[in-house]
Amino acid sequence: MELERVHEYMNDLQRINFVYQPAKDDFTDKRLADYINNNHSHSKASLFFVRENSEGRYTYGRKKIFIKIENDQVIIRVGGGYKTID
């Protein structure tokens, strides 16, 4: 039921002009916000990240993920390595 509610929320976000607001003093979150807010190849709602209490830690859907900035790119931990957000 909770997952269905999240999907409904994501669909609602697709219909409105969603703008990701980064946390103050968090460089990683600011770069992620730039990517989400300026990326027109994906629906903004499909880029549904929730920032956790520490820099680089997010929830994406039901997964806990780690994000960092490397060579001015947003990098996400995948398995034992990292891949660009694209």
C-alpha positions, 0 to 999 in steps of 0.5 A, a space after each residue: 500500500 505504501 509503495 502504491 502511494 509513492 507511485 501515485 506521488 511520483 505521478 503527481 510530480 510528473 504533472 507539476 513543475 517539480 524543483 529539487 531543493 538542495 540542503 544548505 552547505 551540502 555540495 553533493 546535494 547541490 550538484 544532484 539538484 542541478 542534475 535533476 532540475 536541468 536534466 530534460 531527458 528524464 522525467 523529474 519524478 523518475 529522479 526521486 531522491 530523498 536525502 538522508 542525514 549525512 552527505 552523500 546518503 540517499 534513498 531512491 525508491 526503496 534502496 539506500 544509495 551513496 552519491 559522490 561528486 568526482 571530476 564534476 560528475 554525479 557518481 552513484 555507488 553500484 555494487 563494488 564500484 561507481 557509475 555516473 548518474 546518467 
